[in-house]
Amino acid sequence: MALSLSRSILNLKSKRQSPLFLAASKRQHFISLASQFTPPGNAEFSKVLYRKRSGGLGAVRTRGSWWDLRDIEAANSSPSNPVTVSMALIRLWRLIGDDKWIIFLGLGALFIAAVSEISMPRILAASVFSANNGESAAFFRSSRMLIVLLIISGICSGLRSGCFAVANTLLVKRLREILYAYLVFQDISFFDMETVGSLTSRLGADCQRLSHVIGNDIHLIIRNVIQGTGALINLLTLSWPLTLPTLAICFLLAVIFSIYGQYQKRAAKLTQELNACANNVAQETLCLMRTVRAYGTEGEEFGRYKQWLDELAFIGIRESAANGLWNMYFVILYRSTQVLAVLLGGMCIINSHVTTEQLTKYILYCEWLIYATWRVVDNSSSLLQSVGACEKVFQLMDLLPADQFFSKGVKLQRLMGNIQLVNVSFHYPSRITVPILDQLNLSVQANEVVAIVGLSGSGKSTLVGLMLRLYEPVNGQIYIDGVPLKELDIRWMREKIGFVGQEPHLFHMDIKSNIKYGCPRDVEEEDIEWAAKQAYAHEFISSLPHGYETIVDDNLLSGGQKQRIAIARAILRDPAILILDEATSALDAESEYYVKEVLHALRNESRSKRTIIVITHRLSTIKDVDRIVVMDNGRIVEMGNHNELLLKGGLYSRLIIAQAESLVSEP
């Protein structure tokens, strides 16, 4: 017994050390950890099922409060003009452009296939009864017709599916192209108010869903309308008295669907809105995972994401319940047509009003009519959901692009680099009650090196945004070489400006492409290397395994190295105006030294002269500039060189002292 116990203990130890056991243990630990944030399944279902609702089962009645979506619509839907099916079809038809022939070819194949298929029940019944009556010639003739119709139907159905699938692919492509073009040409203020997750959701899932309108829903509706109409004509020719109850049932189905379809449209629109919000939270969390991990806020982020999933489940359960009710009504009414056909048809046979062959044809066409009605209703429901879900796409496509991209501005013969701001005031569109700049006046001479300093929130970076014409001043005017900035050709003007921001943003491409990104002229390898040397980046780039061909990755380069590549990008443009916005804020001492050397080299470079504007809070990097502008609360409070401002004993002097004390106090 002791030997058996020892073997059991050894087996347990070896099992615990096995990879499978360790993986299962980790998985179980994760499940227990996640359960701290997620309630058990039944409780979760009950919570979502009855959330924000009272009144017991009475609220679940067809017109009860359980179905009400208005509270979520009010919280998550922005006001917009509702898009009707006709509006959506007109806009999508225009997007198809010169490829409409594909749609027409598909519609032609659709019509032939639908007529072929709807002819089959009559011929099928005739062939069966001709065989039953011993009429071999009629039987073989009907059989040959069935085979021909089968081949025609198969070929045309395949052609129809292929044409509309191609049209769907082209429509998705054009929708995304046009929407993307509208987005990239919007004012910067638009991106201040929209989230990246929401916009990518519109470009992805919403455009894909909207393409189903023509690529899937409409052509299936047309096919089933043709087949249903053919079935109805055959029913009326066979026996119009028997057809009336079937028509009444079809009308009742249409009434029920009109209620169900509108509910589905509203629910689909909300689902797309909530999906966009959930995607935004997920994207934000995954992009900032290092911050999340450092602060240990995985649970909080999980809770934020789960909140949107709860809202989606709230809508989804009601959508599913509505779909269940619709299917219940449909099945009851559908089976009713079969029962009525047999009962009424049997009575007609007894009274010799119809023959058995006629009743057989009637039952087959009755089945076809109800099936076609169901498919029309089902595809109409999908159509309404697609249109309702994608109102935001049309809303974005209705936005007018920024005027600055399409207005024909002035191109100066040569940009000298004189900048003048006269009584400039500004507030952000999303915060109109918070003034950022107030009656600001500043003049920068060509080839002058000017530093702008001040406390955080004093308006330094906003001033740069106005110079780049990312925003328009609320009041006042900005002049470049004596010409109002808004009268200059914006593309030409930005070609003459080099900009390096606080956070160096590099694209997922090789270093060479990152350096020449946005350069308005063709450049050679020597030019790229020259710019990298000017930015003190050539040495570390050359040490990389693939040199300038190295693909930039988030973990490949340090912040200082990225910043020097960004500076090389700005230098390569050979700009008349160079703006460095907090370019040294996140740098270590070595990288800061290199940036100071870059500034010194640019200032004394004989190859070209330029106006340089430096925004910084690292005051040690700007002691040798021509002029220092000190800002506070959106105003200029001091101006002069380093020594002059120190003698004044004002804000600049206090900032210098505060920085010196912080350096001394560091261990």
Steps between C-alpha positions, in 0.01 A plus 500: 500500500787737583658417165174582324472832686860593408432426135188720512697789649774465237242484221334816635834684517596401146153595380531844657832554324363403157433780246137394461437521875675839523297634208177374656599651833570839341172480312309422821676787680405740219137381516490562874661843448252595227211385719583788735379735226233278340195365684389138444321415176141480627532818703654674200213394275241612753675833548508575128149365450332716763739795529332840539158338479233440762146371491570126483382290209239758404776719362594225252165529321520595132451867585661483845785716628749211473533571127562872541835612352453873545726537804797343319421692181506826694833412664686369195348644184604838368227704332491440126253486216370141469601325179217337307538197277443709186769751607746218565428336164543825307834575667632148456387491136706811433802339663488205260596743224607351168454144624119513485514253209591231754177572686295496178660170395420355842141627482454342156629165626283539811183552293566198276581277799191616693264440205657157438459397862143624533401301189613171651207422738242506218713277274592274793135439586414445134778240462386309811136485396585417137702204627212402730261510203737298279569789261864419424547761225378781727713364786826498301423842353449645850815326625710652221360844581587452867860408413537804272354730767730344759811571290388855415418570864835367622708698248309824553502463880876458497541802272267704724694409816834574335394839362358623828800365695732701271276806539512455877882486499529813286245682714686423824824621343348827381313561822821467699700708253250785503442492875874491565551793263230698680660424836859594414389835358301606806605782730720400792217605734297208361760254632498677836136393539509153339680190625729282290313184600168643385636615163675169426176321585318714243767424239489129572182333625257778405614526137491121470148492640380781274628322190250220566221734393573453130738205515260274689165635619359685199561236235356226723193715564458555124538127430241400757260775392516364143448144619223601740324695225526200267362271769211740565410517130496120481287478814245746362476310171455171684233619748457859612258413788765273654762773454322765709576341844865464398515868401346597834771305684773664289356843583498415871865391474587835340329692783684303769828548318454877472505513881782248538713657225496848651600358838786309339618814320520696827670212678754457219589870507556483876705182465739670257534802732573280801742283301691813403521604867616154606763495224626839612548379859677184382729693264587755765577233760711285268696800372574613856560152642832597659327778695217265596747238620713754688198631693338159545168616353418186299182452703382855444563476125319167492210667677492786248490256211243279672270800550463536123459124460214517752332765287551287189355196675205712616423585137587155366265314734212721395590459134501124548167509683346712224635257241351210694159667507519572129589137422217378722244712314647403165496123564141513628380696198712297258359169624153654494523540122576130464211398723261737323616378159430137593165570672360742243655315206361169620153650523539638145600154372200344672276758334683455164614863485868405448687188397765317701768624258385860545506465879850353487620794291319736735671355810843517331450865397352585838817368664705704253305820568537470877870411468556800269312723746715374786822559304389850400421577863825347624714689248305818566583459869867463412470802270350716776770386743774585250355846433435568868844382606680723252337839547829613655688412179275727295522765771880496470484505120276807519768697686658766286879475465704782647493805273876542521558193282285619212530876500756627249747701701800713419843344435782741576799510270721438802412448864730713715365390839358821652216421741266751661207441733263794551242495784460122473244337729400135504293239680445138404164416336431240768570753782371835383483640855872440564721763327842365403654807333388854577586796274850367430746706294835364381742573216775258389756615244634282220796278602439581867517228766220559751422292806153499658487392864251506782311290749294202384169614355623848413414452128841422348399192299171661402700786349689247286170343391385840376827561313459163325138593434373191676249740655367840401523795743170606655613861471806670354722415209823310428728627222778312320732738312227763524229279345208374715556134576149402392565647154807282437479167319496261796681214328774725366539668838532172691764383254710791623461416869681235700333381820617279786245430772528411864438129439698365203250309284664264253317280253530122471739517207876505457707784646586635155131536413431662836769763440380589151132485601314803366805643324369709207798418275676189378798418720800272464662273757766766558236758592341264752837424659586871507177578689567213741852629566364849564265348758779288655308186400727351233729321745233301685306432178811353337553274803159334451501158328335633183607863528263739327290204380409405859124488559399729786338321793379637833762306695789545256598862561523714810309825536812702428580300187145542370521872568823533302342315204205741520744793498680350198162480324441871564853598390475302174212722389743795509224714653491878509336471844595228747279445806614283790211448742638362828744291299721444808228435758542122516874477434782385721810715553690350205209539258440853625864582430462376143187711447686807630776426250238467225362843587848648501582340163174613342550853621851527359453289189614676185309266270170678572355749744166450670275631773503269801235496772577290806234417759651346810502480874865383502640850535860380479455435127404857406759724665658589167184577299441849362186565700296335773123554525347423840128413509254474786122441479487556126691829505861607441634630831872534420728516198877529453819295494616276783708761684238776467226281643717387790565864595126576495438246776160407357335169411792379287743563783276308741479209255881491469541500878235229544668277243843554652369410846336185366829395340692563822246304707524195273719227653 
